[in-house]
């Protein structure tokens, strides 16, 4: 299992647009076999940092999702919305593996 952590720098004047963008991606990640753990918008502290967490069975499954997203019309619509609204200034990804309690 691998969890993708995405840290976004967003335009604080376009939080509403970023929220729309986020809501577009949640079902798309799930469509391609991932589990979306949510987007997290600024609350207290920095007003331009947002986060996303989603999990795939493996890094290979994540890579399959990334490749399929390039030809999926719904994914392309989400990419286009993000570009047109210019709500994302930059982002970076990191990957983590969970430590789970054993029984």
PAGUGU-143376 format. One line per 8 residues: their letters; for each residue x, y, z of N, C-alpha, C. Coordinates in steps of 0.05 Angstrom, whole numbers, plus 32768, in hexadecimal, padded with zeros to 4 digits. Layout:
A> X:Y:Z:X:Y:Z:X:Y:Z  ...
END
This chain:
XXXXXXXX> 8011:7FE9:8000:8000:8000:8000:8012:8019:8000  800A:802D:7FF0:8019:8046:7FEF:8005:805E:7FF0  800B:8072:8000:7FFB:8089:8002:800A:80A1:7FF6  7FFC:80AE:7FE4:8007:80C6:7FD7:7FFE:80DE:7FE7  8011:80EE:7FEF:800D:8107:7FFD:8014:811E:7FEA  8000:812E:7FE4:8005:8145:7FD1:8002:815F:7FE1  8016:816F:7FE0:8016:8189:7FED:8014:819E:7FD7  7FFE:81AD:7FD8:7FF8:81C2:7FC5:7FFE:81DD:7FD0
XXXXXXXX> 8009:81EE:7FC0:8009:820B:7FC6:7FF3:8216:7FB4  7FDF:8222:7FC0:7FC8:822B:7FB1:7FC6:824A:7FB3  7FB7:8255:7FA1:7FB0:8271:7FA2:7F9B:8275:7FB7  7FA1:8283:7FCD:7F8D:8285:7FE3:7F74:8294:7FDA  7F74:82A2:7FC4:7F5C:82AF:7FBA:7F4B:829C:7FA9  7F55:8284:7FA5:7F47:8270:7F94:7F42:8256:7FA3  7F3E:8258:7FBD:7F39:823F:7FCD:7F1F:8231:7FC3  7F0B:8241:7FBC:7EF2:8235:7FB2:7EF7:8225:7F98
XXXXXXXX> 7F07:8230:7F86:7F0E:8222:7F6E:7F1E:8208:7F73  7F31:820A:7F86:7F41:81F3:7F8E:7F2F:81DD:7F9A  7F1B:81E5:7FAA:7F09:81D2:7FB6:7EF9:81C4:7FA0  7EF0:81D2:7F8C:7EE2:81C6:7F75:7EF5:81B2:7F67  7F0E:81BA:7F63:7F22:81A8:7F57:7F25:818F:7F67  7F28:8192:7F81:7F2B:817B:7F93:7F14:8168:7F91  7EFC:8173:7F91:7EE4:8162:7F90:7EE2:8153:7F76  7EEE:815D:7F61:7EEF:814F:7F47:7F01:8137:7F49
XXXXXXXX> 7F17:8139:7F57:7F2B:8123:7F58:7F24:810C:7F6A  7F15:8111:7F80:7F0F:80FC:7F93:7F03:80E3:7F85  7EED:80E6:7F76:7EE2:80CE:7F69:7EF3:80C3:7F53  7F04:80D3:7F47:7F16:80C9:7F32:7F2B:80B7:7F3D  7F37:80BE:7F54:7F4B:80AC:7F60:7F3D:8092:7F67  7F25:8093:7F71:7F17:807B:7F79:7F0F:806A:7F60  7F09:8078:7F4A:7F02:806A:7F31:7F19:8059:7F27  7F32:8061:7F2D:7F49:8052:7F24:7F55:8041:7F3A
XXXXXXXX> 7F46:803A:7F4E:7F4E:8027:7F62:7F5B:8032:7F7B  7F5D:804C:7F7D:7F69:8058:7F95:7F54:805D:7FAB  7F5D:8063:7FC2:7F4C:806C:7FD8:7F54:8089:7FDE  7F42:809B:7FDB:7F48:80B7:7FE1:7F43:80BC:7FFE  7F57:80C8:800B:7F55:80CE:8028:7F4E:80EB:802D  7F4A:80F9:8018:7F40:8115:801A:7F54:812A:8012  7F49:8141:800D:7F58:815A:8009:7F55:816A:8023  7F69:8179:8029:7F68:818A:8041:7F6F:81A6:803A
XXXXXXXX> 7F5C:81B8:803F:7F5F:81D4:8037:7F69:81E4:804F  7F74:81FC:8049:7F7F:820D:805E:7F69:8214:8073  7F71:8214:808C:7F5F:821C:80A1:7F6E:8231:80B2  7F7E:8227:80C5:7F8F:8239:80D5:7FAB:8237:80CA  7FBA:824C:80CD:7FD6:824B:80C4:7FD7:8255:80A7  7FE9:8249:8097:7FED:8252:807B:7FD3:8250:806C  7FCD:8265:805C:7FB4:8266:804D:7FB8:825D:8030  7FD0:8252:8029:7FD5:824A:800E:7FDF:822E:800B
XXXXXXXX> 7FDC:821E:8020:7FE5:8202:801F:7FCC:81EF:8022  7FCA:81DD:800F:7FB5:81C8:8010:7FC2:81AD:800D  7FB5:8198:8016:7FC1:817E:8015:7FAC:816A:8009  7FB7:8154:7FFE:7FA6:813E:7FF6:7FB5:8124:7FFD  7FA5:8110:8005:7FB0:80F6:800B:7F9F:80E1:7FFE  7FAB:80CF:7FEF:7F9D:80B9:7FE3:7FAF:80A0:7FE2  7FA2:8089:7FE3:7FB1:8070:7FE5:7FAB:805D:7FCE  7FC0:804F:7FC5:7FBD:803A:7FB1:7FCA:8021:7FBD
XXXXXXXX> 7FC3:800A:7FB2:7FCD:7FF1:7FBB:7FEC:7FEF:7FB9  7FF7:7FFD:7FA5:8014:7FFC:7FA0:801C:8015:7F90  8036:8019:7F8E:8040:802F:7F7E:8039:8029:7F60  803A:8010:7F59:8033:8008:7F3D:8016:800F:7F37  8004:800A:7F4A:7FE7:8011:7F46:7FE4:802F:7F44  7FF3:803F:7F53:7FF3:805C:7F51:7FFC:8064:7F35  8012:8058:7F2C:801C:805F:7F11:8008:8058:7EFB  7FFA:8042:7EFE:7FE5:803B:7EEB:7FCF:8051:7EEA
XXXXXXXX> 7FC7:805A:7F02:7FB3:8070:7F04:7FBE:8089:7EF6  7FD7:8090:7EFA:7FE2:80A8:7EEE:7FE1:80A5:7ECF  7FE8:808E:7EC4:7FE8:808A:7EA7:7FCB:808B:7E9D  7FB8:807E:7EAA:7F9D:807E:7EA1:7F90:809A:7EA3  7F99:80A9:7EB6:7F8E:80C4:7EB9:7F94:80D6:7EA1  7FA9:80CF:7E93:7FB1:80E0:7E7C:7F9E:80DD:7E64  7F8E:80C8:7E64:7F7B:80C4:7E4E:7F5E:80C4:7E57  7F59:80C6:7E71:7F3E:80C7:7E7B:7F32:80E2:7E77
XXXXXXXX> 7F1B:80E4:7E69:7F0E:80FF:7E65:7F07:810E:7E7F  7EFF:8100:7E94:7EF8:810D:7EAD:7F11:8118:7EBA  7F27:8109:7EB9:7F40:8113:7EC4:7F4A:812B:7EB4  7F48:8129:7E9A:7F50:8140:7E8A:7F40:8159:7E90  7F26:8155:7E96:7F15:816C:7E9D:7F1F:8178:7EB8  7F26:8167:7ECB:7F31:8171:7EE5:7F4B:8180:7EE1  7F5D:8174:7ED1:7F77:8181:7ECB:7F72:819D:7EBE  7F5F:819E:7EAB:7F59:81B7:7E9D:7F4D:81CB:7EB1
XXXXXXXX> 7F3B:81C3:7EC2:7F2F:81D5:7ED6:7F45:81E1:7EE7  7F58:81D1:7EF1:7F6E:81DB:7F01:7F7F:81F0:7EF2  7F84:81EA:7ED9:7F94:81FC:7EC8:7F85:8216:7EC2  7F6B:8214:7EBC:7F5C:822C:7EB5:7F58:823E:7ECD  7F53:8233:7EE4:7F4E:8243:7EFC:7F68:824D:7F08  7F7E:8240:7F02:7F99:8248:7F0C:7F99:8249:7F2B  7F8A:8236:7F37:7F88:8236:7F54:7FA0:8229:7F62  7FB0:8219:7F53:7FC7:820B:7F5E:7FE0:821A:7F54
XXXXXXXX> 7FF0:8223:7F67:8009:8230:7F61:801F:821B:7F5C  8020:8207:7F6E:8033:81F1:7F6B:802B:81DA:7F7D  8037:81C3:7F79:8032:81AC:7F8A:8049:8199:7F89  804B:8189:7F9E:805F:8174:7F9E:8052:815B:7FAA  805D:8144:7FA2:8053:812A:7FAB:8068:811B:7FBB  805F:810D:7FCF:806F:80FA:7FDE:805F:80E1:7FE2  806D:80CB:7FE5:8060:80B1:7FE9:8068:80A5:8003  8054:8099:8011:8058:808D:802B:804C:8072:802D
XXXXXXX> 8057:8061:803E:804B:8047:8043:8041:8048:8060  802A:803C:8065:801F:803E:8080:802C:802A:8094  802B:8031:80AC:8032:801F:80C2:8018:8019:80D0  800F:8000:80CF:7FF5:7FF8:80DA:7FF9:7FE7:80F3  7FE7:7FE9:8105:7FE8:7FD9:811D:7FE3:7FBC:8116  7FF2:7FAA:8122:7FEE:7F8D:811D:7FDC:7F82:8133  7FCD:7F6E:812D:7FBC:7F61:8141:7FC9:7F4B:814F
END
